[in-house]
Amino acid sequence: MHRSSINRLIRNVSLRQLQIFEAVVRLGGYTRAAEALHLSQPTISVQIKKLCDTLGYPLLEQAGGQTRTTTIGQNVYVAAVEILDKLVELGETASEETNELKGDLRIAVVTTAKYFMPRLLAGFIRQHPGVTPYLTVTNRATVLDRLKSNEDDLLIMGQVPKDLDVKAHRFINNKLVIAGAPDHPMAQARGTSLETLSRERFIMREKGSGTRQVLENMLAEQGIQISPYMELQSSEAIKQCVMAGLGIALLSQHNLQMDLASNNIAVLPVNGFPLVRSWYAVHQKNKKLGIIPRTFLEIIRNEGEDILLSGFSPERKMKVIPIQQIVK
């Protein structure tokens, strides 16, 4: 390329335009890119048009209601990814030299993880105040969509998808218990059979929920089926219904600590429970994690259980891990 052409590109193509273009291609459209970058859709459109005008070629096209790259657009996308990755590497080099993390950490969690993830984030930010956290709490289906489109650094879930090429890092146990009101007759029993349990009024999450799948699969192995008495899309709403005596539910014990301490809810002794599963931090297998999510991942894997099971504050329990150790 002639030097004058290179100078023209340097003057007119901004890193922000490349970031916007990369987001539109990766997320499959202008609307989702605008949401991810916290910009208006007209702003996205204007910047894409400026980039196309500067390069002199159409970079995107509409096909079957979907936004796709043209042949030249695909080449620009690859170049944009490489440039943005190099900027991340530059930031990591600076972090290694100063032992100070600065930047964003984007995490999406299934709704049942919202009770403990803020505590883990709080401890991390106390160590690294230069990091800005972004936490998205949503249902499993949306978390999987975000995983496919690579919108976040890490996604927190209890069940790793088997149909996606991902890498999953286990970090804490997820103990699932049958919860009921403190005055529920089963609360005083020594051990309730699964058959008796199946006749109770179950309050459950919507179909597709990871917690619901665990319960239904476990009972199906014993030849038992249950029909939900109520279906709700919020674990908090389910917990409130349980405390009101409307029925029983399978809930993560992490979500019940304060309510158990105040005797507002009870763990019912049922044969085969608790079910001990794991919480996982998940990302696409080919994704290269930056220094910030790698550091966060290292901390929750090594210190997560201690933080959540102790009565101490995260800053007292979490050990400081040198950034150089994570980089290497």
N, C-alpha and C positions, 0 to 999 in steps of 0.2 A: 504494500500500500504506500502511495506517495506521502511524503512528510506533511504536505499541506492538508491532505485528507485526514491524517492522524491528528493534526492540531485542531481541525474542525470538530472531530469527534470529542476530543478532550474538552473543548470549549462548550459543546452543546449537549453531550450525553452526561447526565448526572447519575451518581450512585443511587439516588432515590428512585430514578426511573428504572434502573436495572432491578432494584428491589421490588418495585411494583410489578414489573413485567414477570419476574420470577414467581411472584405470588399468584398472579393471574393464571399462569401456565400450570403451576403445581396444584392449585386449588380448583382449577377447571372453570374459572369464570370471574367476572368483574365483581359480582356481589359478594362472594365469599372472600375475595382478596380485600375488598373494602372493609369487611368486618374484621378480618385478621389484622389489618394494618391500622384500624381505627381511623379510616378516611372515608369521605363520601364517595359514592359511586361516580359522580361527575368528575371528581378529582382524579380518580383512577383512569377514566376514559381520556381526559385531557393529557395526562402524562404519557399514556400509551400512544396517543396520536402524535405527540411531540417526538417521541422516540422513533416512531415509524417515519415521520417526516425527515428527521435528521439522517437516518440511515438510508432513506430513499426507497424503502421496500415495505410492503405489507407484511407484518409479522404474525398476525392472527387472522383466523377465518372462522366463520360459523358453519358447522356441518351437523345436520340432524339435531339442531337445538343445543349443540355443545360448542364450546370455544376451543379451537385447536390451533397449533402452530402451523404456519406455512413451512416449507422446506428451509427457507432462510431464517424464519422465526425459530425453528428448532436449534439451528446453529447459534443464534443469538442467546437462546435460553441456556445452552451448555456453557457458553462463554460467561454469561451472567452468574451462573452457579459457581463457576471457578473463581470469578472475581470476588464474589461475596464470601466464599470459603477462605480465600486468601486474607480478606479483612479480618475474619474470625481468628485465623492463625496469628495475624499481627497483634490482635488484642491479647491472645494467649501468651505471646512472647513478652508483652509488657507486663502481664499479670505475674509471669514467672520471675521477672526481674524485680518487681516491687513487692511480691507476695501479697498482692491486693487484687481481689476480684471485682470487676465492674462490668455491668451489663444486665441483660434480662434472663430470667428463668421462667419458662412457660411449662406449666404442668396442668394436665386435665385428669380429673378423677371421677370414678363412678360415685353416685350419691352416697353410698354407704361408707366411703372413705373420707367424707367431709368432716367427720368427728375427730379424726386424729391428724390429718394432713396439716392443718394450721399450726399445730404444736411442733411438728417437724420443721415446717418452714420457718417458724419463729426462731427456733434455735439456730438454724442455718443463717438467717439474716443477722442475728446478733453477732455471729462470727464474721460475716461478710456484709456489712451494711451498704456497700457499694452495689450490691445486686438488687434489682427490682423484680419482685415475684409477680407472676400473673397466674392466677388459679382459676380454672374452669371446672365447675361442678355440674355434671349432667348425667343422663342415663347411659346405660351400657351401649346401646345402639349408636348414640351420638359419639361416644368415646371411640368406638371402632371406626366411625367415619373420619374422625379427626386423626386417628392413627393411620388410616389409608392415605390421607392427604398430607401427612407429615406436618401438621399444624403446630405441634408442641414438641418440646424437648423430651419429655417423659410422660407416659400415661400410666395411671395407677388403677389396677383392677385385681379382682380376686380370681378370675378365670382367664387364662391365656387363650386367645383364639387359635384354634388348630388349623384353620384354613388360610392363615396369613403367614408370610415369611417374616417372623419377628424374633427378637432376642428379649428374653424375660429374665429379670434379676429379682430373685426372692429377697425380701428384706425383713418382714415380721410375720408372725403367725396371725391367722385370722380365725379366732375361736367362735364358732356359730352355736348359739344356744337357743333352746325353746324358752320364750319369755311369756309370762302371764301376770295378771294382777296379783298383788301380795296375798289376797284372800282367796285365790283360786284353789279349789279342792286338791288339784295336783301338786300344789306347793308343799303340802304336808306328806305326800306319798314318798315311799322309799325309792320307788322306781316304777315308772309307768311303761307299759308295753307299747310297741309301735302301733299295734292294732287298736288299742284304746285311744292312743293319740290321734289316729286318723278320724275318729268320730267327733273330735273337738271342732269348734268353729275357728277355722284358720283365716287370718288376715294376711294377705300376700301382696307382693309387688306385682306389677304388670308382667305379662308373658314376655320372655326375653331377658328378664332380670337374672343376673348371675346367681344371686341368693336363692331365688325361686328354683332355678335349674338344679342347684345343689340338692335342695330338699326333695324335689320331685324325682331326681335320679336315685337318691338314696332309698326312698320309699319304693320306687319301681323295682329295685333289686330284691326287695322283700315281697314283691307281688301286691303292693298296696298302692291304691290311688286315692287322691283327695281332691275335693272340689272346694275352691276358696269361698269362704263366707263373704268376704269383702276383698276387692282389689283396689290398691292405692298406688300412686306413682311416687310416693315419698316415704322414706324410711322413718322420718320424724312423725309423719301423720300416722303411720302404722303403730309406732311406739305410743303415741297419745291414745290411740284406740285400745291398745292392750292395757294401758294403765287405767282406762275407764271401764274395763271389764267387758269389752265387746267381743273379745276372743283372744287367741294366742297367736304367736308368730315366731318365725325363725329370724333372729337378729344377731348381728355381730356384737360380741361382748364389749368391744371397744366403744360401742355407741351407748352403753348402758351404765358406765361407771358412776356417774353422778346420781343417776336415778336409783341404782342399787344401794348406794351409800345413804340416800335419803329415804329408803324403803318405799319408793313409789312404784317399784316394779320388782318382780322376782324371777329368778332362773328356776325353771321347773325341772325336777329330776326325771329324766326320760332315758330309758335304755337306748344305748347307742349314741347318746349325746354327752358332751358337746362334739360337734364335728370340727376337727382341726384342719383348716386349710391354710393357705398362705396368701399374703399380699405381694403383688409383683409390680415392679417398675418396668414398663415395656416400651420398646421403640422398634422401628423397622430394622431388620437385620443388617442392611447395608448402610444404615445411617451412621455418620461419624459424629459422635457426641463431642460438644465443645467442653472446655475446661470447667465451666460453671455447672452444667448438668452432671459431669463426671464427678466433681467434688461433692455435689449434693447426694449423688448416688452412693458414693463411698461412705458418707456420714450416716445415711439412713440404714445401710447394710450393716455397719459396725455398731451403731449406737441406737438404732430405732427402738429395739425392744426395751432397753434401759430407760429411754425417755418416756415411753408410754406406760411402762409398768411401775415407775417410781413416782414418789410424791415430790421429787425435786424439779426445779425449773430446768428447761433444756440447756440454758447457758452453764449450769453447774455440772450437768451430766455429760455434755458433749465434749469430746476431746478435740483439740485443734489438730488438723491434719495439714502439714505444709503443702502448699500448692505445687512445689517442685516435685513432691512425691506423686501427686496425681498426674502431673504432666508426663512424667517418665513411665 
